[in-house]
Amino acid sequence: MGSYIIRRLLMMIPIIFGILLITFLIKALIPTDAVTALFSGTVTEDKAAEAIAQIRAKYDLDKPWYQQFVIYVGNVLQGDLGESIRTRQPVMDEIGYRYVNTLILTAAALFIAILVGLVTGIISAYYKDTWLDVTSMSVGMMGISMPAFFFGFVLIFIFSVQLRWLPVIGRGNFESLILPAVTLGFIEAAALSRITRSSMLDVLSREYIRAARAKGLSETFILFKHALPNALLSILTIIGLQIGNLLGGAFIIEVIFGWHGIGELAVKAIQWRDFTITQAVILISAGTYVLINLVVDVLYTWVDPRVRYD
Amino acid sequence: MDKYKRLTLASCVFACLSASITNAETLRFSIGEDPESLYNVATNSLTANSVINTYLLERLVYFDAEGQAQPWLAESWEVSADQKTLTFQLREGITFHDGTPFNAAAVVYHFDAIRDPNNASPQAAKLGPLDTVEALSENSVQFTFSDPYAPFFNMLAGEAGGINSPSAVQAGGAGYGRSPVGTGPFKFESWLPGSEISLVRNDDYHGQVRADAMNQGAPHAERVVLSVISEAGVAQAALEAGELTGAGLQADTIGQFVDHPDFTTVIDETATNLVFLEFNSAKAPWDNPEMRRAIGYAIDRKAAAAAAWSGYASVALSPLAVGIPGHDAEIGVSYGTPYDPGKAAALLDELGWVDSNGDGIREKDGQAAEFLIKSYAGFTHITRTLQVIQANLDDIGIKAELETADWGAFYPSLLEDDWDMDLMRWTSNDAGILTELFKSPGHRNKLAPNPAIDDLLTKCDTTLDPVIRFECVANAQKALLKDMTIVPILTSWDVFATQANVKDYTIDYLGYLLPGDVRIEE
């Protein structure tokens, strides 16, 4: 197992290198940079040519993209993610607390998704074709179909504008976390609920469940001790993929709810062409995604002892 | 019953939490983005400027309701006979928030910082032909120019003119932009990047030394909190939820707030932006002023204002926006091109553009009247204005293809030759904008030399006497309309809404809020 984990961690290097290379290629195709964005909207752009050239030189933007790439990779290897061209602050200062915020939001949304998704999925499977099943699957279908930004605005309208229970403006505290986490969590719960249902239905029709019932075991025991652990493998795969969705989906939700995470920062950085920030966000998100998938793969062995990587 | 009780308890807890967010002593406004810096030497962003110059920093002069410079941190000034030297007498006894004195050395330090090549300041070009800034005494400062430069007063009253504490700038180094120190009615307190900027009342405030402020003493409000909300819809939801004291409104939603008993709307109709069509005058047929005039008559500006700004915009016939000192509405009426599609069609006929094959599109010398209009993407009001223009041109037999791109791609692309018209929008406080945009070769190098315009614009920029300058600016507007250099379309209004209990939310001539005046009625 140890060697498997080390092998997977080493595989991260070419993956992240590839992602960075693609990022730099895309950047090379974009006709503007952070400096033109800084000076845009002023008619003095031409007159400010000297100042513009100076800033470009400072951030190596006057060099060809492959040279910028080599310089960047060299700096990253030394642990230096550079400086935001727009704010002139170290990238780590800009990203650090926001990364934590994004992880908090992702974790809260995942908690809601798992709780709601598993419970409704199990109920639907157990009470198959009853009104409970039909209702939870219909609500689930709505969750899957509804865009996150729309659902977010609906929640803001109901709980902030009408009822005034929760704040609109994100301040990084618990009350501000509820609405974005529910928005993200509910949408992911819908998909999880459907997978749980079909996976549980599959397991509940197996011979060993019938045998357990014949032995006279309680339904609760059968459901949670025999059925759920066996259904968990496919559910876990979906959860692993959903964490990636949540990290990505958090981008738009963070903007709507003013939750100051890396998603919101990335959207702003793209608007401002502040590529040192964009690159760092991509680097960190990709690293997180790869690591989470590794954790999920390792968890398989715990959920199903038959899975071996050695 | 039990459930009901729990729900009530939960709603009480949340309601109490929400209530704690707003209190009468705190003004809460939104800003559309996190400023990159609050040091006006390092940024020219509109958002940063609105924070710096509204609350923290003061300038040597302000503009009164007539658009005339009036003394603020400066007590008086003198202009030399050759108009190349300006000498300001500064007010005494004014201190920065850090306790250091405001004096001539602070003013010199500020302007030297803008001009220092090491700072690569985006404000540097706004200083024009400024040669030297000298402190003549503790409270007297002299600016010397190589040529007279009239827009300088506007610069002094605007974004680059706010004076920072030199000792704080030196002590703060690269981090100064995150903890600015000025002489304004509010002091910087804290900044949670990306989230909010908190300002606290300057209790040692010297008082509003500008005559247009209603409250000449310390501000009524104890604190100002500026929340970063990038989505306009979210800012409006926060306003409706009572979390904001006030917010700027998008045209689409103004109707919800006007006449609503819970809100007061403040509409600034003398805005300083202008939406206009300009031409690739370097190529035919746009090198002919009459062709440009035909387009001018074809545009239904009222329809554009209604479609793009829900009617919260003024029709523009003059090339200078209504809020810029020197704007003359009469000139627009006399020399402009009000909507008259019949006249537009007749002009096109005269120019030889006729629909000979009956396909609804005019032709001349075998060339169909099919033209490309470029503009920038991402703004609904620009897209809607473009659509109105397209429909208007279609009515007179011209087929317009629309192309929008991100500003960073669009603006440089105007240096190429592959376009016919572009829809532009500029905001400026000074008539100097006419020179920046329309003095040959123009801001996109498409304008042929035109002494009738170029000489006038030079004269306007080098005339410091406001009365004579306004006459000159009036003549420049006439000349630009005779040449039909651009087709002015409209000026959109700035609309704000505040909670109904907010009083004296006043905006000055340049669009800055007077924050010391704002009070919340209990």
Chai-1 contact restraints between the chains, C-beta under 6 A:
chainA,res_idxA,chainB,res_idxB,connection_type,confidence,min_distance_angstrom,max_distance_angstrom,comment,restraint_id
A,P31,B,A409,contact,1.0,0.0,6.0,A-B,restraint_1
A,T32,B,G408,contact,1.0,0.0,6.0,A-B,restraint_2
A,T36,B,G408,contact,1.0,0.0,6.0,A-B,restraint_3
A,F39,B,P122,contact,1.0,0.0,6.0,A-B,restraint_4
A,S40,B,W407,contact,1.0,0.0,6.0,A-B,restraint_5
A,T42,B,N44,contact,1.0,0.0,6.0,A-B,restraint_6
A,V43,B,E436,contact,1.0,0.0,6.0,A-B,restraint_7
A,V43,B,H443,contact,1.0,0.0,6.0,A-B,restraint_8
A,T44,B,A125,contact,1.0,0.0,6.0,A-B,restraint_9
A,K47,B,A125,contact,1.0,0.0,6.0,A-B,restraint_10
A,A48,B,A125,contact,1.0,0.0,6.0,A-B,restraint_11
A,A51,B,A120,contact,1.0,0.0,6.0,A-B,restraint_12
A,A51,B,A124,contact,1.0,0.0,6.0,A-B,restraint_13
A,Q54,B,A120,contact,1.0,0.0,6.0,A-B,restraint_14
A,I55,B,A120,contact,1.0,0.0,6.0,A-B,restraint_15
A,R86,B,E36,contact,1.0,0.0,6.0,A-B,restraint_16
A,T87,B,E36,contact,1.0,0.0,6.0,A-B,restraint_17
A,I156,B,A237,contact,1.0,0.0,6.0,A-B,restraint_18
A,S160,B,A241,contact,1.0,0.0,6.0,A-B,restraint_19
A,V161,B,A237,contact,1.0,0.0,6.0,A-B,restraint_20
A,V161,B,E240,contact,1.0,0.0,6.0,A-B,restraint_21
A,V161,B,A241,contact,1.0,0.0,6.0,A-B,restraint_22
A,R164,B,S18,contact,1.0,0.0,6.0,A-B,restraint_23
A,R164,B,A241,contact,1.0,0.0,6.0,A-B,restraint_24
A,W165,B,S11,contact,1.0,0.0,6.0,A-B,restraint_25
A,W165,B,F14,contact,1.0,0.0,6.0,A-B,restraint_26
A,V168,B,A237,contact,1.0,0.0,6.0,A-B,restraint_27
A,V168,B,A238,contact,1.0,0.0,6.0,A-B,restraint_28
A,V168,B,A241,contact,1.0,0.0,6.0,A-B,restraint_29
A,V168,B,E243,contact,1.0,0.0,6.0,A-B,restraint_30
A,I169,B,S227,contact,1.0,0.0,6.0,A-B,restraint_31
A,I169,B,A238,contact,1.0,0.0,6.0,A-B,restraint_32
A,I169,B,E243,contact,1.0,0.0,6.0,A-B,restraint_33
A,E175,B,L17,contact,1.0,0.0,6.0,A-B,restraint_34
A,I256,B,E231,contact,1.0,0.0,6.0,A-B,restraint_35
A,G258,B,I229,contact,1.0,0.0,6.0,A-B,restraint_36
A,H260,B,G194,contact,1.0,0.0,6.0,A-B,restraint_37
A,H260,B,S195,contact,1.0,0.0,6.0,A-B,restraint_38
